[in-house]
Amino acid sequence: MRQLGNIDFVESQVRQIAAEVSTAGVHMKLASSSPPVPPVTRYHIAQSIRKPLVLGEWLTNHSNDPALKVQSLSG
């Protein structure tokens, strides 16, 4: 929650700076602020763990997967 507090602080600072700039005669367009949305509605978060993934085991079983190949930058 600390990060969300930081976001709220930054947004309030941006609004304050925009108000000061506007008072000085320069008009800025602010993006509309939407209410906070719980992460569960924004992201797919499993409600239970049905198939846990052991990363080391998966990497061993899928060692031929092209996505795991690292290309050397030197050659």
C-alpha positions as CSV (number, residue, x, y, z in Angstrom):
1,M,0.0,0.0,0.0
2,R,3.0,2.3,0.4
3,Q,3.4,2.5,-3.3
4,L,-0.2,3.5,-3.8
5,G,0.3,6.2,-1.2
6,N,3.3,7.5,-3.2
7,I,1.2,7.6,-6.4
8,D,-1.5,9.6,-4.6
9,F,1.2,12.0,-3.3
10,V,2.7,12.4,-6.8
11,E,-0.7,13.0,-8.3
12,S,-1.5,15.7,-5.7
13,Q,1.8,17.4,-6.4
14,V,1.1,17.4,-10.1
15,R,-2.3,19.0,-9.5
16,Q,-0.7,21.6,-7.3
17,I,2.0,22.4,-9.8
18,A,-0.6,22.6,-12.6
19,A,-2.7,25.0,-10.5
20,E,0.4,27.2,-9.9
21,V,1.2,27.2,-13.6
22,S,-2.4,28.0,-14.5
23,T,-2.3,30.9,-12.1
24,A,0.8,32.2,-13.9
25,G,-1.2,32.3,-17.1
26,V,-0.1,29.0,-18.7
27,H,-2.9,26.5,-19.2
28,M,-2.2,22.8,-19.0
29,K,-4.6,20.0,-19.8
30,L,-4.8,17.4,-17.0
31,A,-5.6,13.8,-17.5
32,S,-8.9,12.8,-15.8
33,S,-8.3,11.0,-12.6
34,S,-10.2,7.8,-12.2
35,P,-11.1,6.3,-8.9
36,P,-8.8,3.5,-7.6
37,V,-9.7,0.0,-8.9
38,P,-8.9,-3.1,-6.8
39,P,-6.2,-5.2,-8.4
40,V,-8.6,-8.2,-8.6
41,T,-10.6,-6.3,-11.2
42,R,-7.6,-5.1,-13.2
43,Y,-5.5,-8.4,-13.2
44,H,-6.3,-12.0,-13.3
45,I,-5.5,-13.2,-9.8
46,A,-6.2,-16.8,-9.1
47,Q,-8.4,-17.3,-6.1
48,S,-6.7,-20.7,-5.4
49,I,-3.5,-22.5,-6.3
50,R,-4.5,-25.4,-8.4
51,K,-1.3,-26.2,-10.3
52,P,1.8,-24.8,-8.5
53,L,4.8,-24.3,-10.8
54,V,8.2,-25.3,-9.6
55,L,10.4,-23.1,-11.8
56,G,13.6,-25.2,-11.6
57,E,11.7,-28.3,-12.5
58,W,9.9,-26.5,-15.4
59,L,13.2,-25.2,-16.7
60,T,14.7,-28.7,-16.6
61,N,11.7,-30.3,-18.4
62,H,11.6,-27.5,-21.0
63,S,15.4,-27.0,-21.6
64,N,14.9,-27.2,-25.4
65,D,12.3,-24.4,-25.5
66,P,13.5,-21.7,-27.9
67,A,12.4,-19.0,-25.6
68,L,15.1,-20.1,-23.1
69,K,18.0,-19.8,-25.6
70,V,20.3,-16.9,-24.9
71,Q,22.1,-15.4,-27.9
72,S,25.7,-14.3,-27.3
73,L,26.2,-10.6,-28.0
74,S,29.9,-11.1,-28.7
75,G,29.5,-13.3,-31.8
